[in-house]
Amino acid sequence: MNHHPDVHRYLHAARATDLHAQAHAWKVRWTAGANHSGRSSMRVVRARFGWLLVETGLRLLQPPAPPRPTEG
């Protein structure tokens, strides 16, 4: 069974795209106020913290920016 060497990278990129879309949808609902109806404040805090962790993880997965040339 031969796999393309970059198959895992492609799968992670697809998952990251999906998580970005979910995070954006959640952020849109949050700013619209849909998450405030009937939820306890602790659940809201946990949800916000969870999405903060997702966003942090996605930022850590991004490749570092190429170095910029220095002036001089």
PQR file of N, CA, C, O and H, with PARSE charges and radii, in Angstrom:
ATOM      1  N   MET A   1       0.843  -1.179   0.000 -0.4000 1.5000
ATOM      2  CA  MET A   1       0.000   0.000   0.000 -0.0000 2.0000
ATOM      3  C   MET A   1       0.890   1.245   0.000  0.5500 1.7000
ATOM      4  O   MET A   1       1.535   1.559   1.000 -0.5500 1.4000
ATOM      5  N   ASN A   2       0.915   1.932  -1.111 -0.4000 1.5000
ATOM      6  CA  ASN A   2       1.739   3.135  -1.233 -0.0000 2.0000
ATOM      7  C   ASN A   2       0.877   4.374  -1.072  0.5500 1.7000
ATOM      8  O   ASN A   2      -0.206   4.483  -1.647 -0.5500 1.4000
ATOM      9  H   ASN A   2       0.391   1.677  -1.924  0.4000 1.0000
ATOM     10  N   HIS A   3       1.382   5.295  -0.282 -0.4000 1.5000
ATOM     11  CA  HIS A   3       0.698   6.566  -0.061 -0.0000 2.0000
ATOM     12  C   HIS A   3       1.604   7.688  -0.527  0.5500 1.7000
ATOM     13  O   HIS A   3       2.829   7.599  -0.439 -0.5500 1.4000
ATOM     14  H   HIS A   3       2.262   5.206   0.185  0.4000 1.0000
ATOM     15  N   HIS A   4       0.996   8.717  -1.012 -0.4000 1.5000
ATOM     16  CA  HIS A   4       1.754   9.910  -1.365 -0.0000 2.0000
ATOM     17  C   HIS A   4       2.397  10.442  -0.098  0.5500 1.7000
ATOM     18  O   HIS A   4       1.739  10.475   0.942 -0.5500 1.4000
ATOM     19  H   HIS A   4       0.001   8.789  -1.083  0.4000 1.0000
ATOM     20  N   PRO A   5       3.658  10.860  -0.141 -0.5600 1.5000
ATOM     21  CA  PRO A   5       4.331  11.287   1.091  0.2800 2.0000
ATOM     22  C   PRO A   5       3.667  12.476   1.791  0.5500 1.7000
ATOM     23  O   PRO A   5       3.832  12.652   2.999 -0.5500 1.4000
ATOM     24  N   ASP A   6       2.936  13.272   1.062 -0.4000 1.5000
ATOM     25  CA  ASP A   6       2.331  14.464   1.659 -0.0000 2.0000
ATOM     26  C   ASP A   6       0.866  14.280   2.016  0.5500 1.7000
ATOM     27  O   ASP A   6       0.174  15.261   2.286 -0.5500 1.4000
ATOM     28  H   ASP A   6       2.802  13.129   0.081  0.4000 1.0000
ATOM     29  N   VAL A   7       0.372  13.029   2.023 -0.4000 1.5000
ATOM     30  CA  VAL A   7      -1.050  12.809   2.270 -0.0000 2.0000
ATOM     31  C   VAL A   7      -1.470  13.337   3.641  0.5500 1.7000
ATOM     32  O   VAL A   7      -2.565  13.881   3.781 -0.5500 1.4000
ATOM     33  H   VAL A   7       0.934  12.232   1.804  0.4000 1.0000
ATOM     34  N   HIS A   8      -0.622  13.184   4.646 -0.4000 1.5000
ATOM     35  CA  HIS A   8      -0.979  13.665   5.983 -0.0000 2.0000
ATOM     36  C   HIS A   8      -1.055  15.182   6.011  0.5500 1.7000
ATOM     37  O   HIS A   8      -1.915  15.757   6.679 -0.5500 1.4000
ATOM     38  H   HIS A   8       0.268  12.742   4.532  0.4000 1.0000
ATOM     39  N   ARG A   9      -0.158  15.824   5.288 -0.4000 1.5000
ATOM     40  CA  ARG A   9      -0.192  17.291   5.240 -0.0000 2.0000
ATOM     41  C   ARG A   9      -1.482  17.772   4.581  0.5500 1.7000
ATOM     42  O   ARG A   9      -2.082  18.746   5.033 -0.5500 1.4000
ATOM     43  H   ARG A   9       0.541  15.358   4.746  0.4000 1.0000
ATOM     44  N   TYR A  10      -1.909  17.098   3.520 -0.4000 1.5000
ATOM     45  CA  TYR A  10      -3.154  17.473   2.847 -0.0000 2.0000
ATOM     46  C   TYR A  10      -4.355  17.264   3.764  0.5500 1.7000
ATOM     47  O   TYR A  10      -5.264  18.093   3.802 -0.5500 1.4000
ATOM     48  H   TYR A  10      -1.421  16.307   3.152  0.4000 1.0000
ATOM     49  N   LEU A  11      -4.356  16.155   4.501 -0.4000 1.5000
ATOM     50  CA  LEU A  11      -5.458  15.893   5.425 -0.0000 2.0000
ATOM     51  C   LEU A  11      -5.501  16.936   6.538  0.5500 1.7000
ATOM     52  O   LEU A  11      -6.577  17.405   6.909 -0.5500 1.4000
ATOM     53  H   LEU A  11      -3.617  15.482   4.470  0.4000 1.0000
ATOM     54  N   HIS A  12      -4.341  17.297   7.068 -0.4000 1.5000
ATOM     55  CA  HIS A  12      -4.306  18.318   8.121 -0.0000 2.0000
ATOM     56  C   HIS A  12      -4.742  19.679   7.581  0.5500 1.7000
ATOM     57  O   HIS A  12      -5.419  20.439   8.274 -0.5500 1.4000
ATOM     58  H   HIS A  12      -3.467  16.916   6.766  0.4000 1.0000
ATOM     59  N   ALA A  13      -4.355  19.983   6.354 -0.4000 1.5000
ATOM     60  CA  ALA A  13      -4.772  21.251   5.753 -0.0000 2.0000
ATOM     61  C   ALA A  13      -6.291  21.286   5.572  0.5500 1.7000
ATOM     62  O   ALA A  13      -6.924  22.314   5.812 -0.5500 1.4000
ATOM     63  H   ALA A  13      -3.805  19.366   5.791  0.4000 1.0000
ATOM     64  N   ALA A  14      -6.869  20.168   5.149 -0.4000 1.5000
ATOM     65  CA  ALA A  14      -8.326  20.113   4.983 -0.0000 2.0000
ATOM     66  C   ALA A  14      -9.021  20.265   6.329  0.5500 1.7000
ATOM     67  O   ALA A  14     -10.016  20.981   6.439 -0.5500 1.4000
ATOM     68  H   ALA A  14      -6.355  19.333   4.954  0.4000 1.0000
ATOM     69  N   ARG A  15      -8.502  19.598   7.347 -0.4000 1.5000
ATOM     70  CA  ARG A  15      -9.101  19.708   8.689 -0.0000 2.0000
ATOM     71  C   ARG A  15      -8.970  21.131   9.219  0.5500 1.7000
ATOM     72  O   ARG A  15      -9.901  21.654   9.831 -0.5500 1.4000
ATOM     73  H   ARG A  15      -7.693  19.017   7.258  0.4000 1.0000
ATOM     74  N   ALA A  16      -7.818  21.759   8.988 -0.4000 1.5000
ATOM     75  CA  ALA A  16      -7.618  23.135   9.439 -0.0000 2.0000
ATOM     76  C   ALA A  16      -8.608  24.072   8.754  0.5500 1.7000
ATOM     77  O   ALA A  16      -9.148  24.978   9.390 -0.5500 1.4000
ATOM     78  H   ALA A  16      -7.061  21.334   8.491  0.4000 1.0000
ATOM     79  N   THR A  17      -8.849  23.858   7.459 -0.4000 1.5000
ATOM     80  CA  THR A  17      -9.820  24.682   6.735 -0.0000 2.0000
ATOM     81  C   THR A  17     -11.211  24.509   7.327  0.5500 1.7000
ATOM     82  O   THR A  17     -11.949  25.482   7.485 -0.5500 1.4000
ATOM     83  H   THR A  17      -8.410  23.122   6.943  0.4000 1.0000
ATOM     84  N   ASP A  18     -11.567  23.275   7.653 -0.4000 1.5000
ATOM     85  CA  ASP A  18     -12.866  23.008   8.268 -0.0000 2.0000
ATOM     86  C   ASP A  18     -12.976  23.686   9.628  0.5500 1.7000
ATOM     87  O   ASP A  18     -14.008  24.278   9.944 -0.5500 1.4000
ATOM     88  H   ASP A  18     -10.968  22.485   7.525  0.4000 1.0000
ATOM     89  N   LEU A  19     -11.921  23.603  10.435 -0.4000 1.5000
ATOM     90  CA  LEU A  19     -11.949  24.248  11.753 -0.0000 2.0000
ATOM     91  C   LEU A  19     -12.015  25.768  11.639  0.5500 1.7000
ATOM     92  O   LEU A  19     -12.683  26.426  12.436 -0.5500 1.4000
ATOM     93  H   LEU A  19     -11.082  23.122  10.179  0.4000 1.0000
ATOM     94  N   HIS A  20     -11.322  26.319  10.649 -0.4000 1.5000
ATOM     95  CA  HIS A  20     -11.413  27.770  10.424 -0.0000 2.0000
ATOM     96  C   HIS A  20     -12.854  28.172  10.110  0.5500 1.7000
ATOM     97  O   HIS A  20     -13.355  29.168  10.631 -0.5500 1.4000
ATOM     98  H   HIS A  20     -10.780  25.784  10.001  0.4000 1.0000
ATOM     99  N   ALA A  21     -13.513  27.388   9.256 -0.4000 1.5000
ATOM    100  CA  ALA A  21     -14.897  27.699   8.895 -0.0000 2.0000
ATOM    101  C   ALA A  21     -15.813  27.587  10.106  0.5500 1.7000
ATOM    102  O   ALA A  21     -16.689  28.430  10.299 -0.5500 1.4000
ATOM    103  H   ALA A  21     -13.105  26.579   8.833  0.4000 1.0000
ATOM    104  N   GLN A  22     -15.620  26.555  10.924 -0.4000 1.5000
ATOM    105  CA  GLN A  22     -16.433  26.413  12.134 -0.0000 2.0000
ATOM    106  C   GLN A  22     -16.191  27.559  13.097  0.5500 1.7000
ATOM    107  O   GLN A  22     -17.135  28.088  13.684 -0.5500 1.4000
ATOM    108  H   GLN A  22     -14.909  25.870  10.768  0.4000 1.0000
ATOM    109  N   ALA A  23     -14.925  27.950  13.267 -0.4000 1.5000
ATOM    110  CA  ALA A  23     -14.609  29.054  14.170 -0.0000 2.0000
ATOM    111  C   ALA A  23     -15.234  30.351  13.674  0.5500 1.7000
ATOM    112  O   ALA A  23     -15.742  31.144  14.467 -0.5500 1.4000
ATOM    113  H   ALA A  23     -14.158  27.520  12.790  0.4000 1.0000
ATOM    114  N   HIS A  24     -15.196  30.568  12.354 -0.4000 1.5000
ATOM    115  CA  HIS A  24     -15.789  31.782  11.798 -0.0000 2.0000
ATOM    116  C   HIS A  24     -17.303  31.782  11.997  0.5500 1.7000
ATOM    117  O   HIS A  24     -17.885  32.802  12.366 -0.5500 1.4000
ATOM    118  H   HIS A  24     -14.784  29.924  11.710  0.4000 1.0000
ATOM    119  N   ALA A  25     -17.938  30.636  11.753 -0.4000 1.5000
ATOM    120  CA  ALA A  25     -19.389  30.550  11.940 -0.0000 2.0000
ATOM    121  C   ALA A  25     -19.754  30.790  13.398  0.5500 1.7000
ATOM    122  O   ALA A  25     -20.737  31.468  13.694 -0.5500 1.4000
ATOM    123  H   ALA A  25     -17.465  29.807  11.454  0.4000 1.0000
ATOM    124  N   TRP A  26     -18.964  30.234  14.301 -0.4000 1.5000
ATOM    125  CA  TRP A  26     -19.236  30.436  15.722 -0.0000 2.0000
ATOM    126  C   TRP A  26     -19.068  31.910  16.092  0.5500 1.7000
ATOM    127  O   TRP A  26     -19.858  32.458  16.861 -0.5500 1.4000
ATOM    128  H   TRP A  26     -18.166  29.683  14.061  0.4000 1.0000
ATOM    129  N   LYS A  27     -18.038  32.544  15.541 -0.4000 1.5000
ATOM    130  CA  LYS A  27     -17.795  33.952  15.847 -0.0000 2.0000
ATOM    131  C   LYS A  27     -18.938  34.820  15.326  0.5500 1.7000
ATOM    132  O   LYS A  27     -19.347  35.776  15.985 -0.5500 1.4000
ATOM    133  H   LYS A  27     -17.397  32.099  14.916  0.4000 1.0000
ATOM    134  N   VAL A  28     -19.449  34.488  14.146 -0.4000 1.5000
ATOM    135  CA  VAL A  28     -20.591  35.235  13.588 -0.0000 2.0000
ATOM    136  C   VAL A  28     -21.808  35.076  14.491  0.5500 1.7000
ATOM    137  O   VAL A  28     -22.492  36.055  14.786 -0.5500 1.4000
ATOM    138  H   VAL A  28     -19.117  33.712  13.610  0.4000 1.0000
ATOM    139  N   ARG A  29     -22.087  33.832  14.939 -0.4000 1.5000
ATOM    140  CA  ARG A  29     -23.227  33.620  15.841 -0.0000 2.0000
ATOM    141  C   ARG A  29     -23.016  34.350  17.161  0.5500 1.7000
ATOM    142  O   ARG A  29     -23.960  34.903  17.726 -0.5500 1.4000
ATOM    143  H   ARG A  29     -21.531  33.036  14.699  0.4000 1.0000
ATOM    144  N   TRP A  30     -21.790  34.353  17.648 -0.4000 1.5000
ATOM    145  CA  TRP A  30     -21.494  34.999  18.935 -0.0000 2.0000
ATOM    146  C   TRP A  30     -21.750  36.496  18.849  0.5500 1.7000
ATOM    147  O   TRP A  30     -22.375  37.066  19.744 -0.5500 1.4000
ATOM    148  H   TRP A  30     -21.023  33.904  17.188  0.4000 1.0000
ATOM    149  N   THR A  31     -21.277  37.145  17.785 -0.4000 1.5000
ATOM    150  CA  THR A  31     -21.462  38.588  17.651 -0.0000 2.0000
ATOM    151  C   THR A  31     -22.920  38.933  17.400  0.5500 1.7000
ATOM    152  O   THR A  31     -23.358  40.041  17.711 -0.5500 1.4000
ATOM    153  H   THR A  31     -20.770  36.682  17.059  0.4000 1.0000
ATOM    154  N   ALA A  32     -23.682  37.987  16.834 -0.4000 1.5000
ATOM    155  CA  ALA A  32     -25.102  38.235  16.609 -0.0000 2.0000
ATOM    156  C   ALA A  32     -25.918  38.037  17.880  0.5500 1.7000
ATOM    157  O   ALA A  32     -27.087  38.421  17.928 -0.5500 1.4000
ATOM    158  H   ALA A  32     -23.325  37.087  16.581  0.4000 1.0000
ATOM    159  N   GLY A  33     -25.320  37.445  18.911 -0.4000 1.5000
ATOM    160  CA  GLY A  33     -26.010  37.272  20.171 -0.0000 2.0000
ATOM    161  C   GLY A  33     -26.782  35.969  20.287  0.5500 1.7000
ATOM    162  O   GLY A  33     -27.522  35.780  21.253 -0.5500 1.4000
ATOM    163  H   GLY A  33     -24.370  37.134  18.872  0.4000 1.0000
ATOM    164  N   ALA A  34     -26.624  35.051  19.310 -0.4000 1.5000
ATOM    165  CA  ALA A  34     -27.384  33.805  19.349 -0.0000 2.0000
ATOM    166  C   ALA A  34     -26.927  32.887  20.468  0.5500 1.7000
ATOM    167  O   ALA A  34     -27.698  32.037  20.910 -0.5500 1.4000
ATOM    168  H   ALA A  34     -26.022  35.205  18.526  0.4000 1.0000
ATOM    169  N   ASN A  35     -25.701  33.032  20.936 -0.4000 1.5000
ATOM    170  CA  ASN A  35     -25.194  32.134  21.972 -0.0000 2.0000
ATOM    171  C   ASN A  35     -25.632  32.537  23.378  0.5500 1.7000
ATOM    172  O   ASN A  35     -25.343  31.818  24.334 -0.5500 1.4000
ATOM    173  H   ASN A  35     -25.074  33.723  20.577  0.4000 1.0000
ATOM    174  N   HIS A  36     -26.306  33.645  23.524 -0.4000 1.5000
ATOM    175  CA  HIS A  36     -26.689  34.113  24.861 -0.0000 2.0000
ATOM    176  C   HIS A  36     -28.027  33.555  25.314  0.5500 1.7000
ATOM    177  O   HIS A  36     -28.362  33.667  26.494 -0.5500 1.4000
ATOM    178  H   HIS A  36     -26.540  34.230  22.747  0.4000 1.0000
ATOM    179  N   SER A  37     -28.790  32.969  24.433 -0.4000 1.5000
ATOM    180  CA  SER A  37     -30.147  32.552  24.790 -0.0000 2.0000
ATOM    181  C   SER A  37     -30.130  31.250  25.588  0.5500 1.7000
ATOM    182  O   SER A  37     -29.852  30.182  25.043 -0.5500 1.4000
ATOM    183  H   SER A  37     -28.518  32.878  23.475  0.4000 1.0000
ATOM    184  N   GLY A  38     -30.429  31.350  26.882 -0.4000 1.5000
ATOM    185  CA  GLY A  38     -30.613  30.182  27.715 -0.0000 2.0000
ATOM    186  C   GLY A  38     -29.360  29.446  28.137  0.5500 1.7000
ATOM    187  O   GLY A  38     -29.473  28.360  28.705 -0.5500 1.4000
ATOM    188  H   GLY A  38     -30.655  32.218  27.325  0.4000 1.0000
ATOM    189  N   ARG A  39     -28.201  29.960  27.898 -0.4000 1.5000
ATOM    190  CA  ARG A  39     -26.971  29.278  28.293 -0.0000 2.0000
ATOM    191  C   ARG A  39     -26.460  29.887  29.588  0.5500 1.7000
ATOM    192  O   ARG A  39     -26.554  31.094  29.814 -0.5500 1.4000
ATOM    193  H   ARG A  39     -28.109  30.843  27.436  0.4000 1.0000
ATOM    194  N   SER A  40     -25.925  29.030  30.416 -0.4000 1.5000
ATOM    195  CA  SER A  40     -25.322  29.545  31.647 -0.0000 2.0000
ATOM    196  C   SER A  40     -24.006  30.233  31.287  0.5500 1.7000
ATOM    197  O   SER A  40     -23.402  29.941  30.256 -0.5500 1.4000
ATOM    198  H   SER A  40     -25.848  28.050  30.232  0.4000 1.0000
ATOM    199  N   SER A  41     -23.583  31.128  32.132 -0.4000 1.5000
ATOM    200  CA  SER A  41     -22.360  31.880  31.843 -0.0000 2.0000
ATOM    201  C   SER A  41     -21.144  30.968  31.808  0.5500 1.7000
ATOM    202  O   SER A  41     -20.196  31.242  31.072 -0.5500 1.4000
ATOM    203  H   SER A  41     -24.074  31.365  32.970  0.4000 1.0000
ATOM    204  N   MET A  42     -21.147  29.881  32.592 -0.4000 1.5000
ATOM    205  CA  MET A  42     -20.007  28.976  32.594 -0.0000 2.0000
ATOM    206  C   MET A  42     -19.861  28.260  31.260  0.5500 1.7000
ATOM    207  O   MET A  42     -18.742  28.066  30.785 -0.5500 1.4000
ATOM    208  H   MET A  42     -21.917  29.659  33.190  0.4000 1.0000
ATOM    209  N   ARG A  43     -20.969  27.865  30.649 -0.4000 1.5000
ATOM    210  CA  ARG A  43     -20.901  27.211  29.343 -0.0000 2.0000
ATOM    211  C   ARG A  43     -20.388  28.170  28.282  0.5500 1.7000
ATOM    212  O   ARG A  43     -19.655  27.766  27.380 -0.5500 1.4000
ATOM    213  H   ARG A  43     -21.878  28.022  31.035  0.4000 1.0000
ATOM    214  N   VAL A  44     -20.769  29.440  28.385 -0.4000 1.5000
ATOM    215  CA  VAL A  44     -20.290  30.437  27.431 -0.0000 2.0000
ATOM    216  C   VAL A  44     -18.786  30.621  27.579  0.5500 1.7000
ATOM    217  O   VAL A  44     -18.064  30.693  26.584 -0.5500 1.4000
ATOM    218  H   VAL A  44     -21.364  29.769  29.118  0.4000 1.0000
ATOM    219  N   VAL A  45     -18.317  30.696  28.811 -0.4000 1.5000
ATOM    220  CA  VAL A  45     -16.884  30.860  29.050 -0.0000 2.0000
ATOM    221  C   VAL A  45     -16.118  29.646  28.521  0.5500 1.7000
ATOM    222  O   VAL A  45     -15.070  29.796  27.893 -0.5500 1.4000
ATOM    223  H   VAL A  45     -18.903  30.637  29.620  0.4000 1.0000
ATOM    224  N   ARG A  46     -16.636  28.455  28.774 -0.4000 1.5000
ATOM    225  CA  ARG A  46     -15.964  27.240  28.297 -0.0000 2.0000
ATOM    226  C   ARG A  46     -15.929  27.196  26.776  0.5500 1.7000
ATOM    227  O   ARG A  46     -14.926  26.788  26.190 -0.5500 1.4000
ATOM    228  H   ARG A  46     -17.488  28.333  29.285  0.4000 1.0000
ATOM    229  N   ALA A  47     -17.011  27.612  26.136 -0.4000 1.5000
ATOM    230  CA  ALA A  47     -17.047  27.619  24.675 -0.0000 2.0000
ATOM    231  C   ALA A  47     -16.041  28.616  24.110  0.5500 1.7000
ATOM    232  O   ALA A  47     -15.321  28.315  23.158 -0.5500 1.4000
ATOM    233  H   ALA A  47     -17.825  27.944  26.612  0.4000 1.0000
ATOM    234  N   ARG A  48     -15.999  29.797  24.703 -0.4000 1.5000
ATOM    235  CA  ARG A  48     -15.039  30.805  24.225 -0.0000 2.0000
ATOM    236  C   ARG A  48     -13.615  30.335  24.418  0.5500 1.7000
ATOM    237  O   ARG A  48     -12.770  30.539  23.547 -0.5500 1.4000
ATOM    238  H   ARG A  48     -16.583  30.041  25.476  0.4000 1.0000
ATOM    239  N   PHE A  49     -13.333  29.699  25.565 -0.4000 1.5000
ATOM    240  CA  PHE A  49     -12.000  29.198  25.836 -0.0000 2.0000
ATOM    241  C   PHE A  49     -11.641  28.077  24.864  0.5500 1.7000
ATOM    242  O   PHE A  49     -10.509  28.006  24.386 -0.5500 1.4000
ATOM    243  H   PHE A  49     -14.019  29.534  26.273  0.4000 1.0000
ATOM    244  N   GLY A  50     -12.595  27.211  24.573 -0.4000 1.5000
ATOM    245  CA  GLY A  50     -12.353  26.122  23.632 -0.0000 2.0000
ATOM    246  C   GLY A  50     -12.003  26.632  22.251  0.5500 1.7000
ATOM    247  O   GLY A  50     -11.070  26.135  21.620 -0.5500 1.4000
ATOM    248  H   GLY A  50     -13.514  27.269  24.961  0.4000 1.0000
ATOM    249  N   TRP A  51     -12.746  27.624  21.773 -0.4000 1.5000
ATOM    250  CA  TRP A  51     -12.439  28.173  20.453 -0.0000 2.0000
ATOM    251  C   TRP A  51     -11.131  28.945  20.464  0.5500 1.7000
ATOM    252  O   TRP A  51     -10.444  29.004  19.444 -0.5500 1.4000
ATOM    253  H   TRP A  51     -13.504  28.028  22.285  0.4000 1.0000
ATOM    254  N   LEU A  52     -10.774  29.539  21.597 -0.4000 1.5000
ATOM    255  CA  LEU A  52      -9.475  30.191  21.709 -0.0000 2.0000
ATOM    256  C   LEU A  52      -8.363  29.156  21.548  0.5500 1.7000
ATOM    257  O   LEU A  52      -7.362  29.417  20.881 -0.5500 1.4000
ATOM    258  H   LEU A  52     -11.333  29.492  22.425  0.4000 1.0000
ATOM    259  N   LEU A  53      -8.539  27.985  22.157 -0.4000 1.5000
ATOM    260  CA  LEU A  53      -7.550  26.915  22.011 -0.0000 2.0000
ATOM    261  C   LEU A  53      -7.473  26.416  20.564  0.5500 1.7000
ATOM    262  O   LEU A  53      -6.383  26.147  20.060 -0.5500 1.4000
ATOM    263  H   LEU A  53      -9.353  27.773  22.699  0.4000 1.0000
ATOM    264  N   VAL A  54      -8.614  26.295  19.904 -0.4000 1.5000
ATOM    265  CA  VAL A  54      -8.626  25.876  18.500 -0.0000 2.0000
ATOM    266  C   VAL A  54      -7.880  26.898  17.647  0.5500 1.7000
ATOM    267  O   VAL A  54      -7.048  26.530  16.819 -0.5500 1.4000
ATOM    268  H   VAL A  54      -9.500  26.514  20.314  0.4000 1.0000
ATOM    269  N   GLU A  55      -8.178  28.177  17.850 -0.4000 1.5000
ATOM    270  CA  GLU A  55      -7.519  29.218  17.068 -0.0000 2.0000
ATOM    271  C   GLU A  55      -6.019  29.233  17.326  0.5500 1.7000
ATOM    272  O   GLU A  55      -5.231  29.407  16.396 -0.5500 1.4000
ATOM    273  H   GLU A  55      -8.855  28.476  18.524  0.4000 1.0000
ATOM    274  N   THR A  56      -5.619  29.053  18.580 -0.4000 1.5000
ATOM    275  CA  THR A  56      -4.198  29.018  18.916 -0.0000 2.0000
ATOM    276  C   THR A  56      -3.519  27.835  18.233  0.5500 1.7000
ATOM    277  O   THR A  56      -2.425  27.971  17.687 -0.5500 1.4000
ATOM    278  H   THR A  56      -6.258  28.911  19.335  0.4000 1.0000
ATOM    279  N   GLY A  57      -4.168  26.682  18.266 -0.4000 1.5000
ATOM    280  CA  GLY A  57      -3.604  25.510  17.605 -0.0000 2.0000
ATOM    281  C   GLY A  57      -3.458  25.710  16.112  0.5500 1.7000
ATOM    282  O   GLY A  57      -2.457  25.295  15.527 -0.5500 1.4000
ATOM    283  H   GLY A  57      -5.057  26.572  18.710  0.4000 1.0000
ATOM    284  N   LEU A  58      -4.437  26.338  15.487 -0.4000 1.5000
ATOM    285  CA  LEU A  58      -4.352  26.599  14.052 -0.0000 2.0000
ATOM    286  C   LEU A  58      -3.217  27.559  13.738  0.5500 1.7000
ATOM    287  O   LEU A  58      -2.538  27.409  12.722 -0.5500 1.4000
ATOM    288  H   LEU A  58      -5.249  26.675  15.962  0.4000 1.0000
ATOM    289  N   ARG A  59      -3.009  28.535  14.594 -0.4000 1.5000
ATOM    290  CA  ARG A  59      -1.893  29.459  14.371 -0.0000 2.0000
ATOM    291  C   ARG A  59      -0.552  28.754  14.527  0.5500 1.7000
ATOM    292  O   ARG A  59       0.401  29.061  13.810 -0.5500 1.4000
ATOM    293  H   ARG A  59      -3.560  28.657  15.419  0.4000 1.0000
ATOM    294  N   LEU A  60      -0.476  27.812  15.461 -0.4000 1.5000
ATOM    295  CA  LEU A  60       0.773  27.073  15.654 -0.0000 2.0000
ATOM    296  C   LEU A  60       1.072  26.149  14.475  0.5500 1.7000
ATOM    297  O   LEU A  60       2.236  25.854  14.205 -0.5500 1.4000
ATOM    298  H   LEU A  60      -1.250  27.563  16.044  0.4000 1.0000
ATOM    299  N   LEU A  61       0.039  25.690  13.771 -0.4000 1.5000
ATOM    300  CA  LEU A  61       0.230  24.799  12.631 -0.0000 2.0000
ATOM    301  C   LEU A  61       0.659  25.530  11.369  0.5500 1.7000
ATOM    302  O   LEU A  61       1.177  24.905  10.444 -0.5500 1.4000
ATOM    303  H   LEU A  61      -0.906  25.930  13.990  0.4000 1.0000
ATOM    304  N   GLN A  62       0.455  26.834  11.313 -0.4000 1.5000
ATOM    305  CA  GLN A  62       0.836  27.584  10.126 -0.0000 2.0000
ATOM    306  C   GLN A  62       2.354  27.645  10.025  0.5500 1.7000
ATOM    307  O   GLN A  62       3.045  27.808  11.030 -0.5500 1.4000
ATOM    308  H   GLN A  62       0.034  27.342  12.064  0.4000 1.0000
ATOM    309  N   PRO A  63       2.869  27.514   8.805 -0.5600 1.5000
ATOM    310  CA  PRO A  63       4.321  27.621   8.659  0.2800 2.0000
ATOM    311  C   PRO A  63       4.776  29.038   8.987  0.5500 1.7000
ATOM    312  O   PRO A  63       4.023  29.994   8.802 -0.5500 1.4000
ATOM    313  N   PRO A  64       6.001  29.172   9.472 -0.5600 1.5000
ATOM    314  CA  PRO A  64       6.485  30.519   9.818  0.2800 2.0000
ATOM    315  C   PRO A  64       6.598  31.379   8.552  0.5500 1.7000
ATOM    316  O   PRO A  64       6.841  30.882   7.452 -0.5500 1.4000
ATOM    317  N   ALA A  65       6.416  32.649   8.750 -0.4000 1.5000
ATOM    318  CA  ALA A  65       6.512  33.592   7.641 -0.0000 2.0000
ATOM    319  C   ALA A  65       7.966  33.651   7.152  0.5500 1.7000
ATOM    320  O   ALA A  65       8.892  33.559   7.957 -0.5500 1.4000
ATOM    321  H   ALA A  65       6.218  33.053   9.644  0.4000 1.0000
ATOM    322  N   PRO A  66       8.165  33.802   5.854 -0.5600 1.5000
ATOM    323  CA  PRO A  66       9.541  33.897   5.358  0.2800 2.0000
ATOM    324  C   PRO A  66      10.206  35.150   5.919  0.5500 1.7000
ATOM    325  O   PRO A  66       9.537  36.157   6.151 -0.5500 1.4000
ATOM    326  N   PRO A  67      11.501  35.093   6.136 -0.5600 1.5000
ATOM    327  CA  PRO A  67      12.184  36.260   6.682  0.2800 2.0000
ATOM    328  C   PRO A  67      12.128  37.434   5.719  0.5500 1.7000
ATOM    329  O   PRO A  67      12.259  37.267   4.507 -0.5500 1.4000
ATOM    330  N   ARG A  68      11.935  38.608   6.269 -0.4000 1.5000
ATOM    331  CA  ARG A  68      11.895  39.820   5.454 -0.0000 2.0000
ATOM    332  C   ARG A  68      13.317  40.366   5.321  0.5500 1.7000
ATOM    333  O   ARG A  68      14.104  40.287   6.264 -0.5500 1.4000
ATOM    334  H   ARG A  68      11.829  38.743   7.254  0.4000 1.0000
ATOM    335  N   PRO A  69      13.641  40.914   4.160 -0.5600 1.5000
ATOM    336  CA  PRO A  69      14.984  41.478   4.010  0.2800 2.0000
ATOM    337  C   PRO A  69      15.163  42.701   4.935  0.5500 1.7000
ATOM    338  O   PRO A  69      14.244  43.498   5.122 -0.5500 1.4000
ATOM    339  N   THR A  70      16.330  42.815   5.486 -0.4000 1.5000
ATOM    340  CA  THR A  70      16.608  43.947   6.366 -0.0000 2.0000
ATOM    341  C   THR A  70      17.132  45.113   5.558  0.5500 1.7000
ATOM    342  O   THR A  70      17.775  44.958   4.519 -0.5500 1.4000
ATOM    343  H   THR A  70      17.077  42.167   5.334  0.4000 1.0000
ATOM    344  N   GLU A  71      16.833  46.274   6.077 -0.4000 1.5000
ATOM    345  CA  GLU A  71      17.335  47.497   5.416 -0.0000 2.0000
ATOM    346  C   GLU A  71      18.708  47.805   5.948  0.5500 1.7000
ATOM    347  O   GLU A  71      18.978  47.617   7.135 -0.5500 1.4000
ATOM    348  H   GLU A  71      16.311  46.399   6.921  0.4000 1.0000
ATOM    349  N   GLY A  72      19.561  48.266   5.101 -0.4000 1.5000
ATOM    350  CA  GLY A  72      20.857  48.639   5.639 -0.0000 2.0000
ATOM    351  C   GLY A  72      21.882  48.735   4.661  0.5500 1.7000
ATOM    352  O   GLY A  72      23.026  49.045   4.994 -0.5500 1.4000
ATOM    353  H   GLY A  72      19.342  48.419   4.137  0.4000 1.0000
TER
END
